[in-house]
Amino acid sequence: MERDRRSLEARIVAKASQDLEFRRELEADPKGAIARELGVTIPSSITVRIATENPNTIYLVLPAVGAAGRPIDESDHTSVEGGWHPLSGGSGSGDSSQFC
């Protein structure tokens, strides 16, 4: 699942790098732009934020820490309240058009 998520993120980043209109849409409405590009519905409980690097600033995204005190991996996301994965549907339903 981690590779799938990375592939989807890479797809969004690549499109934003090549398509200035999509990049502007992504910056203005990240959830809507991603939902339209991937053909999915992202629920209101999920927040999507975009960070644009510059020559003097880089960003590292750290995984969430679960109740066990260890980072949550992709397999844990489907069992976490509000967790999701765009290819599994997050809810175990197999519906790839819905985030849970």
N, C-alpha and C positions, 0 to 999 in steps of 0.2 A: 504493500500500500504506500509506503514512503516514496518509492520510486514513481508511482502513479501521481502522487501529489506534486513531487518535484517536476515531473513532466508537464503537468498542468500549469504550474507556476512559471516554468520556462516558456511555455506557449504564450502566456499572458505577457511576460516581460519581452519576449521576442516581438510580439505584435506591437506593443507599446513603443519599442525601439525603432520600428520600421514605419509605423502609421501614426503621424502626429495628431490626427483627429481622434483616433482611439486613445492615445495617451492623454489628451485633454479630457476626454470623457471619463477615463479611468481616474484621473486626478479629481475631477468634479463629483463623480458618483461611482466610487470603486465597486460597491456591491452590485449596482445595476449594470455596469459595464462588464463585469466578470460573469454575471448571470446571463446576460445576452450572448456573450462570446461563447460560453460553454453550454448554453441551452438548459440551464438549471434554475431552480428557485432557491434563493438563500433566505432563510427565515429572519424575522426581525430580531431574534435573540442573538444572531451572529453579527459581530462588528468586523468590518474590513477596513484596514488603514493602509495607506500608501505612503512610503517614505522615499524621497528622491535623494540619492547620494550626490555629493559634489566633490571636487578635488580635496577638500579639507575635512570631509565627514564621511564615515562609513557606518553602516548599521549591521549588527549581528542579531539574529532572531533566535532567542533561546526557547527551548521547549517548555511547556507548562510543567509544574511539579505537582504530582498527584499526592493523595493522602498518605501514601506509603513513603513519601519523601524522596521519591525517585522521579526522573523526568518521565512524562507520559509519552509513549511512542504511538505510532499510527494505529496499531492494533487496539490501543486503549480508547481511541477517540469515539468508537461506536458505542462504548459502554458509559461514556461520560455524559451527564446532562447537557444537552445542547451541542454535543459532539457531532461531527459530520465528516463525511468523505464523499466527494462528488461522484466517484465511480461505484461505491457500494450503496449509496443512498443514505448511509449513516445509521439508518434505523434497522438495518438488516432486511429491509423489504426488497432489496434488489432493484428498486426503481432508481435508475441513474439520473432521472430528471428532477429529483427532489433532494435537497439537503434536509436533514432532520432537525 
